[in-house]
Amino acid sequence: MASSSYFLVIALLALASWQTMASDPSPLQDFCVAENSSHVLVNGFVCKDPKDVKAEDFFLAAKLDMPRDTKAKKVGSNVTLINVMRIPGLNTLGISLARIDYAPLGENPPHTHPRATEILTVLEGTLYVGFVTSNPDNKFLSKVLNKGDVFVFPEGLVHFQFNPNPYKPAVAIAALSSQNPGAITIANAVFGSKPAISDDVLAKAFQVEKKTVDWLQAQFWADNQN
């Protein structure tokens, strides 16, 4: 009986440790401003000497109140990401921010954030949003959001946002639980990889003819991030 209790405690501690390590590590000091000029490779960025830290390390005149151009993006959206590369003071703090502008009928196409959960707030307009759970269920959960509504996209799951209004743009702000959440746009990764994935592989995976895959790979897969 004692042996069973011991192994149960060990299993719970292992689970707790795994959950702790599953996202950005917690800071061990007040801050660790990224020293971008360092050539030392670490998981994140090397800390700047605290004596050299200034208020500007935590500041960016991002002009997030200003509309972004969505006409130049084929998918009709423009993502302005504010992460540790833009604000060095975000290093080790486990958070970032994005403004997303959507043209009428524009979308932020299906993508994932491999290192972050996202919470999205609609500031203007209407958005149709959703995400798909992992295998084997692949359950699709979706919702129409209006101004002031909030929706959560769990870490790593494929999700999207679409502006269903053919006449009015939409705007949203997203907070992400990583200083560098990353983004993998599904269509870009699958059909726009460099070098290209074999059309034999993709034809089999999508159950289509190779000429369809070849046509998709020939398209210009543009990024919608700023």
Backbone as a ProteinNet text record, in pm:
[ID]
protein_1_A
[PRIMARY]
MASSSYFLVIALLALASWQTMASDPSPLQDFCVAENSSHVLVNGFVCKDPKDVKAEDFFLAAKLDMPRDTKAKKVGSNVTLINVMRIPGLNTLGISLARIDYAPLGENPPHTHPRATEILTVLEGTLYVGFVTSNPDNKFLSKVLNKGDVFVFPEGLVHFQFNPNPYKPAVAIAALSSQNPGAITIANAVFGSKPAISDDVLAKAFQVEKKTVDWLQAQFWADNQN
[TERTIARY]
82.7	0	86.8	192.9	283.9	355.1	391.6	460.7	373.1	242.6	149.6	136.4	128.9	117.5	241.8	358.7	484.8	487	449.6	451.8	347.4	232.7	130.4	184.4	254.9	313.1	416	503.5	604.9	539.9	430.8	361.5	301.4	241.8	181.8	288.2	404	513.1	566.5	576.5	624.1	528	397.6	296.5	303.7	317.2	325.8	449.5	562.4	685.6	670.9	607.1	586.8	502.3	395.5	308.5	382.9	471.9	549.1	641	698.6	793.9	727.3	593.4	524.5	511.3	540.6	532.8	660.2	662.9	784.3	825.9	955.9	1001.2	973.3	945	918.7	1048.3	1041.7	1162.8	1211.6	1343.4	1404.6	1454.6	1421.8	1455.1	1346.1	1359	1254.8	1234.5	1343.2	1335.8	1466.7	1462	1581	1571.8	1603.9	1593.8	1686.2	1632.9	1709.7	1828.3	1944.4	2064.9	2079.1	2019.8	2010.8	2144.8	2245.1	2374.9	2461.2	2415.7	2493.8	2489.9	2604.9	2612.7	2597.2	2570.7	2549.4	2410.5	2400	2272.4	2212.4	2094	2020.3	1874.1	1795.7	1652.5	1582.9	1580.2	1533.5	1644.3	1674.1	1780.7	1862.6	1990.9	2079.1	2032.5	2048.9	2005.7	2105.5	2052.5	2134	2170.5	2286.2	2326.7	2221.2	2163.4	2057.4	2098.7	2227.9	2273.4	2254.2	2244.3	2230.7	2085.7	1994.2	1853.3	1791.4	1714	1645.7	1496.6	1419.3	1274.3	1241.8	1328	1304.5	1305.8	1371.5	1374	1235.9	1145.8	1011	905.6	949.4	860.1	872	758.6	758.1	646	680.6	578.3	515.3	428.8	376.5	261.6	201.2	88.5	-22.5	-53.9	-156.7	-297.5	-308.8	-437.6	-462	-359.3	-369.3	-404.9	-499.8	-535	-415.9	-408.4	-303.8	-357.7	-265.3	-302.1	-331.9	-451.7	-488.3	-496.1	-487.9	-503.5	-384.5	-267.4	-147	-135.7	-222.4	-217.4	-324.3	-284.9	-377.9	-494.1	-470.3	-576.8	-663.9	-627.9	-710.9	-699	-581.5	-559.3	-415.3	-391.4	-258.2	-234.8	-135.8	-105.8	16.2	-0.4	110.9	146.4	254.4	294	394.9	366.8	459.1	512.9	633.3	692.8	830.3	909.7	1038.6	1135	1115.6	1201.5	1173.4	1054.7	1018.1	1038.4	1014.9	1033.3	1125.1	1252.5	1346.8	1307.9	1235.2	1194.6	1096.4	1040.6	948	1019.8	1150.9	1226.8	1198.6	1162.5	1129.9	995.3	920.9	794.7	674.3	690.6	586.7	460.9	475.4	356.1	393.5	299.7	315.3	176.3	173.7	49.4	45.9	-74.6	-87.4	-214.7	-203.2	-320.9	-345.1	-471	-504.9	-612.3	-582.4	-678	-730.1	-861	-925.9	-1000	-972.3	-1049.4	-1189	-1286.2	-1413.8	-1389.9	-1443.4	-1425.2	-1278.9	-1200.7	-1062.7	-1054.1	-943.6	-927.2	-782.6	-768	-638.9	-646.3	-581	-608.5	-568.1	-614.5	-583.9	-434.2	-402.3	-263.4	-256.3	-136.4	-117.2	-9.2	-12	96.6	158.8	276.5	333	372.1	382.7	429.7	334.9	210.1	125.2	-24	-95.5	-240.8	-271.8	-380.5	-417.8	-556	-569.8	-701.4	-726	-833.5	-862.2	-982.7	-971.5	-1081	-1115	-1241.5	-1285	-1304.8	-1234.7	-1248	-1348.8	-1353.4	-1447.7	-1494.1	-1622.7	-1673.5	-1715.3	-1723.9	-1768.8	-1666.5	-1642.1	-1551	-1613.3	-1595.5	-1628.8	-1497.9	-1490.8	-1365	-1387.9	-1277.7	-1291.5	-1157.7	-1157.9	-1038.4	-1078.7	-980.6	-1002.6	-919	-980.3	-906.8	-814.4	-727.3	-627.7	-690.4	-611.3	-655.2	-686.1	-780.5	-852.2	-985.3	-1028.5	-1163.4	-1172.2	-1071.2	-1074.5	-1207.7	-1251.2	-1377.8	-1360.6	-1455.2	-1450	-1539.7	-1481.8	-1555.3	-1548.4	-1663.8	-1664.5	-1766.9	-1749.6	-1838	-1831.8	-1943.2	-1945.3	-1927.1	-1824.9	-1793.4	-1829.3	-1880.1	-1909.5	-1820.1	-1829.1	-1745.5	-1752.3	-1636.1	-1628.7	-1623.8	-1650.2	-1647	-1502.8	-1486.9	-1354.9	-1361	-1253	-1247.4	-1105.2	-1094.4	-963.9	-930.9	-806.7	-755.4	-646.5	-669.8	-570.9	-438.3	-332.9	-197.5	-184.8	-127.7	-94.2	-205.9	-331.8	-442.9	-462.7	-502.2	-527.3	-650	-636.1	-747.2	-742.9	-850.4	-860.5	-955.5	-954.2	-1056.2	-1093.9	-1222.4	-1273.7	-1374	-1360.4	-1456	-1566.1	-1687.5	-1793.6	-1863.1	-1829.1	-1895.7	-1830.7	-1908.5	-1849.8	-1825.9	-1866.8	-1858.4	-1772.5	-1761	-1692.1	-1571.2	-1462.2	-1346.1	-1370.1	-1276.7	-1281.7	-1141.7	-1138.2	-1011	-1017.8	-907.7	-900.4	-763.2	-758.4	-632.8	-620.8	-501.8	-478.2	-361.9	-378.2	-269.1	-227.4	-96.3	-44.2	51.6	46.5	116.3	261.1	330.5	472.9	535.6	660.9	733.6	759.5	752	776.4	686.9	557	460	480.6	540.2	554.2	421.2	425.7	303.8	336.4	252.7	264.7	134.1	136	17.7	10.7	-98.4	-106.2	-80.8	-151.1	-135.5	6.5	62.9	199.3	300	284.2	379.1	370.6	249.5	231.5	263.9	212.3	227.8	337.1	387.3	488.5	622.7	646.1	772.7	889.1	1008.8	1129.7	1234.5	1278.9	1228.1	1087.6	1023.3	884.8	875.5	765.3	735.6	696.4	738.4	708.2	558.1	522	380.2	321.8	404.8	356.1	304.7	380.7	342.9	212	203	84.8	-38	-18.6	-132.3	-192.7	-106.9	-154.1	-222.5	-163	-216.5	-352.7	-369.6	-494.3	-590.4	-546.9	-631.6	-678.1	-581.2	-609.7	-505.6	-525.4	-429.2	-304.6	-193.4	-67.4	-72	-147.3	-154	-221.2	-313.2	-374.9	-271.9	-190.4	-83.5	16.1	53.3	148.8	95.2	-35.6	-96.9	-92.6	-123.5	-120.5	21.3	118.4	256.3	308.9	246.8	290.5	236.1	142	84.5	186.1	162.7	248.7	191.5	258.3	208.5	268.4	197.3	248.2	215.3	301.2	279.3	193.3	106.8	23.5	71.2	193.1	245.3	331.1	324.2	398.3	528.7
-120.2	0	126.2	122.5	235.9	256.8	144.1	151.6	216.7	183.2	242.7	392.7	433.7	576.3	651.6	587.7	650.1	676	574.8	589.8	690	699.5	797.8	938.8	961.1	1092.5	1128.6	1030.6	1055.2	1091.3	1020.1	1047	1186.3	1227.4	1361.1	1469.5	1446.9	1544	1554.9	1442.7	1444.2	1520.1	1498.4	1568.9	1718.3	1756.4	1898.4	1961.2	1888.3	1939.9	1957.1	1860.7	1869.4	1990.1	2014.9	2128.8	2260.2	2261.2	2381.7	2414	2311.1	2331.4	2344.6	2332.6	2328.3	2463.6	2574.4	2707.4	2782.9	2914.4	2991.1	2977.9	2963.4	2951.5	3078.1	3062.7	3177.9	3253.4	3387.3	3464.1	3439	3441.4	3423.2	3554.8	3664.9	3798.9	3893.2	4021	4116.6	4119.2	4116.4	4117	4064.1	4031.5	3984.6	4043.7	4171.2	4240.3	4173.4	4143.2	4072.7	4155.4	4091.8	4153.1	4101.9	4175.4	4127	4121.9	4190.1	4190.3	4071.1	3991.8	3877.5	3764	3694	3579.8	3447.5	3454	3333.7	3279	3149.5	3086.9	3022.9	3071	3014.9	3000.7	2935.7	2921.8	3051.2	3145.3	3280.3	3375.5	3470.6	3566.2	3588.3	3617	3650.1	3780.3	3790.3	3909.7	4024.3	4142.7	4263.3	4290	4348.3	4386.9	4480.5	4446.7	4531.4	4677.5	4704.1	4842.9	4921.9	4850.2	4918.2	4924.8	4871.5	4868.6	5007.8	5042.9	5172.7	5152.3	5256.1	5248.4	5212.1	5256	5228.1	5078.4	4997.1	4852.8	4789.8	4862.3	4812.5	4889.5	4967.5	5058.9	5041.9	5061.7	5066.1	5158.8	5256.4	5343.9	5269.1	5174.6	5080.6	5136.2	5245.1	5306.5	5203.9	5125.7	5022.7	5081.6	5213	5278.4	5309	5289.2	5323.8	5201.7	5215	5103.4	5059.5	4931.3	4875.1	4849.8	4843.5	4818.2	4669.5	4638.4	4499	4469.8	4573	4554.1	4481.3	4496.9	4435.1	4286.8	4238	4098.4	4018	3907.6	3828.3	3773.7	3746.8	3690.1	3798.2	3926.2	4034.9	4058.2	4032.3	4063.4	4107	4178	4227.2	4211.3	4130.3	4103	4183.1	4268.6	4344.1	4281.2	4204.9	4130.6	4210.3	4223.3	4288.3	4179.6	4132.1	4024.6	4068.4	3972.2	4006	4066.3	4039.8	4100.9	4250.5	4292.6	4434.7	4507.8	4437.4	4494.5	4401	4433.6	4344.3	4310.9	4401.6	4378.9	4264.8	4213.6	4100.2	3967.6	3966	3842.3	3779.9	3653.6	3568.9	3601.2	3699.1	3737	3659.7	3584.7	3492.2	3556.3	3669.3	3734.8	3814.9	3825.4	3911.2	3956.4	4041.9	4108.6	4123.3	4123.1	4146.4	4225.9	4319	4383.7	4315.6	4281.6	4215.3	4296.5	4341.1	4415.1	4322.6	4326.1	4240.3	4327.8	4307.8	4372.3	4309.6	4374.8	4306.8	4172.3	4066.4	3928.7	3881.9	3951.7	3911	3808.1	3735.3	3634.9	3626.1	3580.8	3534.7	3383.1	3327.1	3188.8	3085.9	2962.5	2857.4	2848.4	2855	2854.4	2802.2	2781.4	2742	2829.5	2837.7	2898.1	2785.6	2737.8	2620.5	2642.6	2770.5	2797.1	2883.2	2901.3	2995.8	2967.9	2993.2	3007.6	3152	3173.5	3307.5	3343.6	3467.8	3520.4	3644.4	3641.5	3743.4	3826.7	3958.8	4051.4	4130.7	4132.9	4208.9	4354.9	4444.1	4587.6	4654.6	4609	4665.1	4554.7	4559.4	4467	4332.4	4236.2	4100.5	4000.3	3894.7	3789.4	3652.5	3566.6	3425.3	3353.8	3288.7	3227.7	3081.3	3006.1	2866.9	2798.5	2681.2	2597.7	2451.3	2366.4	2223.1	2148.3	2053.2	1976.4	1875.1	1815.8	1722.8	1588.7	1506.1	1370.6	1289.6	1195.5	1151.4	1222.6	1305.5	1363.9	1473.4	1562.1	1677.4	1751.5	1775.1	1846.7	1994.8	2050.2	2190.7	2272.5	2370.4	2459.7	2600.6	2664.4	2795.2	2887.3	3016.9	3117.5	3244.9	3316.2	3449	3550.7	3634.7	3733.7	3873.6	3952	4092.5	4182	4309.8	4406	4382	4369.5	4347.2	4201.5	4109.6	3966.1	3914.9	3808.1	3749.3	3599.8	3545	3402.7	3352.2	3227.3	3167.7	3057.2	3057.5	2951.1	2876.8	2750.4	2675.9	2657.5	2648.8	2636.8	2520.8	2550.9	2447.8	2403.4	2446	2398.9	2489	2427.7	2502	2591.7	2719.6	2813.5	2921.1	3001.2	3104.9	3212.6	3326.7	3431.1	3480.8	3505.7	3549.4	3661.7	3768.3	3879.1	3852.4	3817.1	3781.2	3900.8	4021.4	4140	4183.5	4189.2	4225.8	4375.8	4456.6	4601.4	4670.3	4611.2	4679.7	4598.9	4668.1	4598.7	4559.4	4484.8	4445	4458.4	4473.1	4486.6	4405.3	4338.3	4262.6	4280.9	4260.1	4256	4117.4	4057.2	3924.4	3929.4	3862.6	3843.2	3696.9	3671.5	3535.5	3504.7	3379.6	3341.7	3300.4	3373.8	3349.7	3478.1	3499.2	3615.1	3600.4	3476.1	3446.9	3329.9	3355	3246.1	3163.8	3222.9	3152.7	3138.9	3120.6	3099.9	3008.4	2908.6	2819.3	2828.4	2899.1	2908.1	2779.6	2707.3	2571.3	2564.8	2646.8	2642.8	2678.6	2782.4	2824.4	2714.3	2650.1	2547.1	2423.9	2385.4	2262	2282.6	2391.6	2411.2	2511.5	2586.1	2687	2660.8	2538.3	2507.7	2517	2543.3	2554.2	2461	2357	2313.4	2254.4	2235.9	2187.9	2043	2014	1875.5	1800.6	1677.3	1597.5	1596.8	1618.1	1615.2	1474.3	1371.1	1235.5	1227.6	1287.2	1286.5	1362	1482.4	1565.9	1512.1	1457.1	1398.6	1283.8	1203.7	1092.6	1144.2	1244.3	1296.5	1361.9	1437.4	1509.8	1435.7	1319.6	1238.4	1317.3	1383.2	1457.2	1417.3	1462.2	1434.2	1521.5	1472.6	1545.8	1681.3	1691.4	1819.3	1927.1	1883.8	1979	2029.8	1938.4	1975.9	2069	2035.6	2118.1	2259.1	2270.1	2402.9	2481.1	2414.4	2481.7	2525.4	2441.3	2476	2590.4	2611.4	2718.7	2855	2857.6	2984.1	3059.3	3189.8	3273.5	3275	3206.4	3193.9	3303.1	3415.8	3533.7	3529.6	3591.9	3603.8	3726.5	3719.7	3836.1	3906.3	3874.9	3936.5	4057.2	4155.7	4280	4271.5
0	0	0	87.1	95.8	-36.8	-101.2	-229.7	-335.5	-336.1	-433	-411.6	-283.9	-251.8	-296.9	-278.5	-318.2	-469.1	-546.5	-692.2	-740.1	-668.2	-702.3	-682.7	-570.5	-542.6	-649.6	-685.9	-788.7	-922	-957.4	-1083.6	-1084.4	-970.6	-962.5	-971.5	-907	-914.4	-1056.6	-1124.3	-1263.5	-1352.7	-1331.8	-1410.1	-1385	-1257.5	-1222.6	-1284.6	-1283.1	-1341.3	-1491.2	-1557.1	-1701.7	-1736.9	-1659.1	-1686.6	-1665.6	-1565.9	-1539.7	-1656.5	-1718.7	-1827.2	-1963.5	-1968.9	-2097.6	-2164.1	-2091.9	-2149.8	-2117.2	-2146.2	-2119.4	-1973.5	-1945.7	-1806.7	-1727.3	-1599.6	-1513.2	-1486.3	-1477.5	-1448.3	-1306.4	-1288.3	-1157.1	-1099.7	-1168.7	-1120.5	-1169.3	-1136.8	-1175.9	-1327.2	-1400.6	-1546.6	-1603.1	-1731.4	-1804.4	-1944.1	-1955.5	-2083.9	-2185.4	-2303.1	-2405.5	-2453.2	-2455.5	-2512.6	-2654.9	-2749.2	-2887	-2959.6	-2906.1	-2972.6	-2933.7	-2836.1	-2790.4	-2893.1	-2907.6	-2998.5	-2924.4	-2793.3	-2714.1	-2744.3	-2770.3	-2804.1	-2678.7	-2639.8	-2526.6	-2567.1	-2483.5	-2509.6	-2469.4	-2561.9	-2533.5	-2570.8	-2485	-2510.5	-2383.9	-2403.7	-2292.6	-2228.1	-2095.6	-2022.8	-2038.2	-2057.9	-2051.3	-1905.3	-1883	-1747	-1689.1	-1571.5	-1513.9	-1498.4	-1482.4	-1466.8	-1595.4	-1710.1	-1839.1	-1888.9	-1810.9	-1852.6	-1842.7	-1946.1	-1949.6	-1973	-1950.6	-1971.6	-2116.1	-2209	-2350.9	-2381.9	-2296.6	-2316.4	-2297.7	-2233.6	-2207.7	-2287.6	-2384.1	-2454.9	-2605.2	-2675	-2821.6	-2866.9	-2949.5	-3008.3	-3124.6	-3093.6	-3193.2	-3275.9	-3231.5	-3301.9	-3330.2	-3227.6	-3244.9	-3258.3	-3240.6	-3262.4	-3409.7	-3493.2	-3635	-3718.6	-3812.7	-3902.3	-3986.6	-4013.5	-4098.8	-4239	-4335.3	-4474	-4493.4	-4536.2	-4563.3	-4713	-4796.2	-4939.9	-5001.2	-4940.6	-4996.3	-4961.3	-4873.7	-4830.4	-4903.5	-4964.4	-5045.3	-4964.2	-4835.6	-4752.2	-4689.3	-4708.7	-4658.1	-4509.4	-4452.3	-4310.7	-4291.7	-4181.6	-4150.2	-4000.4	-3963.4	-3823.2	-3780.5	-3680.6	-3624.1	-3490.7	-3487.6	-3367.6	-3285.3	-3157.2	-3064.1	-2971.7	-3002.5	-2923.3	-2872.2	-2824.5	-2763.8	-2864.8	-2993.7	-3094.1	-3109.9	-3068.7	-3077.8	-2945.6	-2833.4	-2699.5	-2620.8	-2607.5	-2539.8	-2395.9	-2330.5	-2192.1	-2174.6	-2284.5	-2275.3	-2249.3	-2265.8	-2247.5	-2110.6	-2109.3	-1991.8	-1928.3	-1980.4	-1915.4	-1968	-2075.5	-2120.5	-2173.7	-2243.8	-2299.1	-2422.8	-2516	-2633.4	-2677.6	-2778.6	-2818.3	-2969.4	-3025.7	-3169.8	-3198.7	-3292.2	-3350.8	-3485.1	-3512.3	-3637.8	-3708.1	-3829.8	-3912.3	-4021.6	-4043.3	-4142.5	-4243.5	-4371.2	-4476	-4480.5	-4545.8	-4569.5	-4638	-4580.5	-4626.7	-4614.6	-4534.5	-4510.9	-4400	-4396.5	-4293	-4245.7	-4122.8	-4072.8	-4088.8	-4192	-4233	-4128.2	-4144.3	-4046.4	-4016.5	-3886.7	-3842.9	-3699.9	-3650.6	-3511.4	-3448.6	-3315.8	-3239.3	-3156.6	-3195.2	-3128.9	-2983.8	-2942.2	-2806.6	-2724.5	-2767.6	-2693.8	-2708.7	-2600.4	-2603.7	-2640.3	-2711.2	-2756.2	-2703	-2656	-2619.2	-2704.1	-2780.5	-2881.6	-2841.5	-2855.9	-2826.9	-2952.6	-2990.7	-3109	-3068.7	-3137.7	-3109.9	-3201.6	-3325.8	-3423.8	-3517.5	-3555.6	-3655.1	-3599.3	-3688.8	-3656.9	-3710.9	-3634.1	-3678.2	-3657.2	-3755.7	-3742.5	-3712.1	-3595.6	-3551.7	-3515.6	-3511.3	-3470.7	-3458.9	-3393.2	-3387.2	-3395.3	-3427.4	-3443.4	-3341.3	-3271.1	-3170.6	-3238.8	-3160.4	-3213.3	-3251.5	-3319.2	-3356	-3229.8	-3235.6	-3355.7	-3377.7	-3281.8	-3292	-3396.8	-3402.3	-3493.2	-3484.7	-3362	-3340.2	-3372	-3446.6	-3487.2	-3395.8	-3326.4	-3238.1	-3295.2	-3317.5	-3382.3	-3317	-3344	-3283.6	-3367.6	-3375.2	-3435.7	-3323.8	-3336.4	-3233.5	-3280.7	-3189	-3216	-3130.1	-3151.3	-3079.6	-2928.6	-2866	-2721.9	-2680.6	-2773.3	-2741.1	-2733.4	-2655.7	-2632.5	-2662.5	-2722.7	-2754.1	-2731.9	-2685.8	-2654.7	-2754.6	-2803.3	-2888.8	-2811.1	-2774.9	-2696.9	-2771.7	-2696.4	-2751.2	-2850.1	-2965.4	-3062.2	-3153.8	-3128.2	-3211.2	-3333.7	-3444.1	-3567.6	-3547.7	-3581.6	-3563.1	-3671.2	-3678.2	-3781	-3733.4	-3805.8	-3789.6	-3929	-3948.4	-4079.1	-4058.9	-4138.4	-4134.8	-4236.2	-4191.5	-4286.4	-4350.5	-4306.1	-4359.2	-4490	-4600.5	-4730.3	-4747	-4647.7	-4662.2	-4557.5	-4436.8	-4328	-4279.8	-4245.6	-4190.4	-4044.9	-3989.5	-3848.6	-3789.8	-3657.8	-3586.9	-3458.6	-3425.2	-3300.3	-3237.3	-3106.9	-3032.3	-2971.5	-2984.8	-2929.1	-2831.2	-2717.3	-2622.3	-2629.4	-2624.9	-2638.8	-2524	-2477.7	-2355	-2378.6	-2463.8	-2487	-2536	-2501.1	-2553.7	-2702.8	-2753	-2894.8	-2934.4	-2956.8	-2975.4	-3101.3	-3203.8	-3330.2	-3401.2	-3531.5	-3610.2	-3727.2	-3747.7	-3862.8	-3940.4	-4053.8	-4139.1	-4221	-4207.8	-4260	-4410.8	-4487.6	-4633.7	-4674.6	-4612	-4644.4	-4614.4	-4497.5	-4456.2	-4546.4	-4583	-4659.7	-4807.9	-4865.5	-5010.6	-5047.6	-4950.6	-4981.8	-4916.9	-4868.8	-4802.3	-4900.6	-4846.9	-4928.2	-4868.2	-4940.7	-5071.4	-5059.8	-5171.3	-5173.7	-5126	-5055.7	-5019.8	-5147.7	-5159.8	-5278.4	-5307.2	-5433.2	-5468.8	-5453.2	-5456.1	-5426.5	-5283	-5192.9	-5050.9	-5029.2	-5085.5	-5062.9	-5135.3	-5254.1	-5326.1	-5245.9	-5186	-5103.2	-4976.7	-4913.4	-4788.7	-4807	-4915.9	-4938.8	-5031.3	-5080.9	-5168.6	-5290.8	-5356.9	-5480	-5584.5	-5706.9	-5812.8	-5795.6	-5845.3	-5830.2	-5900.6	-6009.4	-6080.5	-5993.4	-5906.4	-5813.6	-5713.1	-5661	-5569	-5637.6	-5761.7	-5836.5	-5855.4	-5882.9	-5900.2	-5769.1	-5658.9	-5529.3	-5492.8	-5520.2	-5487.9	-5573.8	-5688.6	-5778.4	-5737.1	-5641.2	-5597.5	-5511.4	-5496.2	-5411.8	-5270.8	-5179.1	-5041.6	-4955.3	-4948.1	-4878.3	-4730.2	-4651.8	-4508	-4481.3	-4379.9	-4347.9	-4220.6	-4175.8	-4053.7	-4086.3	-3997.2	-4011.7	-3933.9
[MASK]
++++++++++++++++++++++++++++++++++++++++++++++++++++++++++++++++++++++++++++++++++++++++++++++++++++++++++++++++++++++++++++++++++++++++++++++++++++++++++++++++++++++++++++++++++++++++++++++++++++++++++++++++++++++++++++++++++

